[in-house]
């Protein structure tokens, strides 16, 4: 579980980054979940754009993505969620305060 100072640090790192994964008209498919998984392995911190009809559906997709990838939700603004999962095998992992 991330603390507030850690989330603040991750938000500052995520701010200049571009969205890496975007859901399509089909929603959060297994293929999209695999892409999120790969992005987390490679980057640790990723932005995901979730296209959904309403806020409740968007929240459900984000919750499913977090649970499926064993990641943590750092921030959600509108359609964009920032996910984080530490990867100790990465050459230069993100260090948290």
VORODO-792954 format. One line per field, with one value per residue: residue number from 0; residue in one letter; x, y, z of N, C-alpha, C in turn. Coordinates in nm, 2 decimals. Each point is the difference from the previous one (the first is absolute). Last residue first. Layout:
guvo: [NUM, ...];
loro: [a, ...];
n.px: [X, ...];
n.py: [Y, ...];
n.pz: [Z, ...];
ca.px: [X, ...];
ca.py: [Y, ...];
ca.pz: [Z, ...];
c.px: [X, ...];
c.py: [Y, ...];
c.pz: [Z, ...];
//
This chain:
guvo: [96, 95, 94, 93, 92, 91, 90, 89, 88, 87, 86, 85, 84, 83, 82, 81, 80, 79, 78, 77, 76, 75, 74, 73, 72, 71, 70, 69, 68, 67, 66, 65, 64, 63, 62, 61, 60, 59, 58, 57, 56, 55, 54, 53, 52, 51, 50, 49, 48, 47, 46, 45, 44, 43, 42, 41, 40, 39, 38, 37, 36, 35, 34, 33, 32, 31, 30, 29, 28, 27, 26, 25, 24, 23, 22, 21, 20, 19, 18, 17, 16, 15, 14, 13, 12, 11, 10, 9, 8, 7, 6, 5, 4, 3, 2, 1, 0];
loro: [x, x, x, x, x, x, x, x, x, x, x, x, x, x, x, x, x, x, x, x, x, x, x, x, x, x, x, x, x, x, x, x, x, x, x, x, x, x, x, x, x, x, x, x, x, x, x, x, x, x, x, x, x, x, x, x, x, x, x, x, x, x, x, x, x, x, x, x, x, x, x, x, x, x, x, x, x, x, x, x, x, x, x, x, x, x, x, x, x, x, x, x, x, x, x, x, x];
n.px: [1.01, 0.11, 0.20, 0.04, 0.31, 0.35, 0.10, -0.38, -0.24, -0.32, -0.48, -0.52, -0.45, -0.45, -0.35, -0.39, -0.42, -0.41, -0.42, -0.13, 0.34, 0.27, 0.45, 0.27, -0.06, 0.21, 0.08, -0.07, -0.28, -0.48, -0.24, -0.04, -0.30, -0.46, -0.17, -0.10, -0.41, -0.39, -0.09, -0.21, -0.47, -0.26, -0.06, -0.18, 0.04, 0.51, 0.57, 0.52, 0.58, 0.50, 0.56, 0.44, 0.48, 0.31, 0.24, 0.01, -0.34, -0.44, -0.20, -0.19, -0.44, -0.36, -0.15, -0.29, -0.45, -0.25, -0.17, -0.39, -0.39, -0.32, -0.28, -0.20, 0.11, 0.48, 0.46, 0.52, 0.55, 0.38, 0.03, 0.34, 0.31, 0.14, -0.16, 0.14, 0.29, -0.19, -0.29, 0.19, 0.10, -0.36, -0.13, 0.24, -0.11, -0.38, 0.01, -0.07, -0.01];
n.py: [0.75, -0.24, -0.17, -0.29, -0.30, -0.22, -0.41, -0.37, -0.33, 0.06, 0.26, 0.23, 0.29, 0.37, 0.38, 0.40, 0.20, 0.29, 0.22, 0.37, 0.04, -0.28, -0.28, -0.33, -0.55, -0.51, -0.56, -0.47, -0.15, -0.06, 0.32, 0.44, 0.06, 0.03, 0.41, 0.33, -0.03, 0.16, 0.46, 0.17, -0.03, 0.32, 0.43, 0.00, -0.19, -0.15, -0.07, 0.10, 0.03, 0.01, 0.03, -0.15, -0.21, -0.35, -0.18, -0.44, -0.31, 0.16, -0.03, -0.41, -0.10, 0.20, -0.21, -0.37, 0.10, 0.08, -0.37, -0.21, 0.36, 0.45, 0.30, 0.07, 0.36, 0.13, 0.13, 0.10, 0.11, 0.26, 0.55, 0.38, 0.33, 0.33, -0.05, -0.34, 0.04, 0.20, -0.26, -0.29, 0.16, 0.03, -0.39, -0.13, 0.21, -0.17, -0.53, -0.54, -0.56];
n.pz: [-0.18, -0.48, -0.51, -0.48, -0.33, -0.35, -0.22, 0.06, 0.26, 0.36, -0.02, 0.16, -0.12, -0.11, -0.30, -0.15, -0.34, -0.29, -0.17, 0.34, 0.34, 0.42, 0.26, 0.21, 0.03, -0.05, -0.13, -0.20, -0.37, -0.02, 0.27, -0.17, -0.35, 0.09, 0.15, -0.33, -0.23, 0.22, 0.00, -0.38, -0.03, 0.23, -0.20, -0.51, -0.45, -0.14, -0.08, 0.20, 0.04, 0.27, 0.17, 0.33, 0.26, 0.02, -0.43, -0.23, 0.14, -0.05, -0.43, -0.12, 0.15, -0.23, -0.39, 0.05, 0.05, -0.38, -0.23, 0.16, 0.03, 0.08, -0.33, -0.45, -0.30, 0.12, 0.33, 0.13, 0.19, 0.08, 0.12, 0.16, 0.34, 0.35, 0.46, 0.34, 0.39, 0.39, 0.26, 0.32, 0.43, 0.30, 0.22, 0.38, 0.41, 0.23, 0.06, -0.15, 0.00];
ca.px: [0.04, -0.11, 0.02, -0.04, -0.14, -0.01, 0.14, 0.03, 0.10, 0.14, 0.06, 0.14, 0.04, 0.14, 0.02, 0.14, 0.04, 0.14, 0.02, -0.08, -0.06, -0.09, -0.08, 0.07, -0.05, -0.07, 0.06, 0.06, 0.14, 0.05, -0.01, 0.09, 0.14, 0.03, 0.01, 0.13, 0.11, 0.00, 0.06, 0.14, 0.07, 0.00, 0.10, -0.03, -0.12, -0.12, -0.12, -0.12, -0.13, -0.10, -0.13, -0.06, -0.10, -0.04, 0.01, 0.10, 0.13, 0.04, 0.04, 0.13, 0.10, 0.03, 0.08, 0.13, 0.06, 0.03, 0.11, 0.12, 0.01, 0.12, 0.02, -0.03, -0.14, -0.07, -0.11, -0.13, -0.10, 0.07, -0.08, -0.12, 0.00, 0.04, -0.05, -0.09, 0.07, 0.10, -0.08, -0.03, 0.12, 0.04, -0.09, 0.04, 0.12, -0.03, -0.03, 0.08, -0.08];
ca.py: [0.07, 0.07, -0.01, 0.12, 0.02, 0.12, 0.05, 0.10, -0.05, 0.00, -0.11, -0.01, -0.13, -0.02, -0.13, -0.03, -0.06, -0.04, -0.13, -0.02, 0.13, -0.01, 0.12, 0.11, 0.12, 0.09, 0.13, 0.01, 0.02, -0.10, -0.13, 0.00, 0.01, -0.13, -0.09, 0.03, -0.04, -0.15, -0.04, 0.04, -0.10, -0.13, 0.00, 0.08, 0.08, -0.07, 0.05, -0.09, 0.08, -0.07, 0.07, 0.02, 0.10, 0.01, 0.14, 0.08, -0.07, 0.01, 0.13, 0.02, -0.08, 0.07, 0.12, -0.05, -0.04, 0.13, 0.05, -0.07, -0.14, -0.06, 0.02, -0.13, -0.01, 0.03, -0.10, 0.06, -0.09, -0.12, -0.11, -0.01, -0.12, 0.03, 0.12, -0.03, -0.08, 0.09, 0.09, -0.07, -0.01, 0.13, 0.03, -0.08, 0.05, 0.12, 0.11, 0.13, 0.12];
ca.pz: [0.13, 0.07, 0.14, 0.06, 0.05, 0.09, 0.01, -0.09, -0.10, 0.05, -0.07, 0.01, 0.06, 0.04, 0.07, 0.01, 0.13, 0.01, -0.06, -0.12, -0.04, -0.11, -0.02, 0.05, -0.07, 0.09, 0.01, 0.13, -0.02, -0.10, 0.06, 0.12, -0.05, -0.05, 0.12, 0.07, -0.09, 0.00, 0.13, 0.00, -0.09, 0.07, 0.11, 0.12, -0.01, 0.05, -0.07, 0.00, -0.04, -0.08, -0.02, -0.13, 0.02, 0.14, 0.05, -0.07, 0.02, 0.14, 0.03, -0.07, 0.07, 0.13, -0.03, -0.03, 0.13, 0.06, -0.07, 0.05, -0.05, 0.06, 0.14, 0.07, 0.01, -0.12, -0.04, -0.01, -0.04, -0.07, 0.02, -0.09, -0.08, -0.14, -0.06, -0.10, -0.11, -0.07, -0.09, -0.13, -0.08, -0.04, -0.11, -0.11, -0.06, -0.08, 0.09, -0.01, 0.00];
c.px: [-0.05, 0.06, -0.11, 0.02, -0.02, -0.14, 0.00, 0.14, 0.03, 0.10, 0.15, 0.06, 0.15, 0.01, 0.15, 0.02, 0.15, 0.03, 0.14, 0.01, -0.08, -0.06, -0.10, -0.09, 0.06, -0.04, -0.07, 0.07, 0.08, 0.15, 0.07, 0.00, 0.10, 0.15, 0.04, 0.02, 0.14, 0.12, 0.01, 0.07, 0.15, 0.07, 0.01, 0.11, -0.03, -0.12, -0.12, -0.12, -0.11, -0.12, -0.09, -0.13, -0.06, -0.11, -0.03, 0.02, 0.11, 0.14, 0.05, 0.06, 0.14, 0.10, 0.04, 0.09, 0.14, 0.07, 0.05, 0.12, 0.13, 0.01, 0.13, 0.02, -0.04, -0.15, -0.07, -0.10, -0.14, -0.10, 0.06, -0.07, -0.13, -0.01, 0.05, -0.05, -0.09, 0.08, 0.09, -0.08, -0.02, 0.12, 0.03, -0.08, 0.05, 0.13, -0.03, -0.05, 0.09];
c.py: [-0.08, 0.07, 0.09, -0.01, 0.13, 0.03, 0.12, 0.06, 0.10, -0.05, -0.01, -0.12, -0.01, -0.15, -0.02, -0.12, -0.02, -0.05, -0.07, -0.14, -0.03, 0.14, -0.03, 0.12, 0.12, 0.13, 0.09, 0.13, 0.00, 0.01, -0.10, -0.14, -0.01, -0.01, -0.14, -0.10, 0.02, -0.05, -0.15, -0.05, 0.02, -0.11, -0.14, -0.02, 0.10, 0.10, -0.08, 0.07, -0.11, 0.08, -0.09, 0.08, 0.03, 0.10, 0.02, 0.14, 0.09, -0.07, 0.02, 0.14, 0.02, -0.07, 0.08, 0.12, -0.05, -0.03, 0.14, 0.05, -0.07, -0.15, -0.07, 0.01, -0.13, -0.01, 0.05, -0.11, 0.07, -0.09, -0.12, -0.13, 0.00, -0.12, 0.02, 0.12, -0.02, -0.07, 0.10, 0.09, -0.07, 0.00, 0.14, 0.03, -0.08, 0.07, 0.13, 0.10, 0.12];
c.pz: [0.12, 0.13, 0.07, 0.15, 0.06, 0.05, 0.09, 0.03, -0.10, -0.10, 0.04, -0.07, 0.00, 0.05, 0.03, 0.09, 0.00, 0.14, 0.02, -0.06, -0.13, -0.02, -0.11, -0.01, 0.07, -0.08, 0.10, 0.01, 0.14, -0.01, -0.09, 0.06, 0.12, -0.05, -0.05, 0.12, 0.07, -0.09, 0.01, 0.13, 0.00, -0.08, 0.07, 0.11, 0.11, -0.01, 0.05, -0.07, -0.01, -0.02, -0.09, 0.01, -0.14, 0.03, 0.15, 0.07, -0.06, 0.02, 0.14, 0.03, -0.05, 0.08, 0.12, -0.03, -0.02, 0.14, 0.06, -0.07, 0.06, -0.04, 0.04, 0.15, 0.08, 0.02, -0.12, -0.04, 0.00, -0.05, -0.08, 0.03, -0.09, -0.09, -0.15, -0.09, -0.12, -0.11, -0.07, -0.09, -0.13, -0.09, -0.06, -0.12, -0.12, -0.05, -0.09, 0.10, 0.00];
//
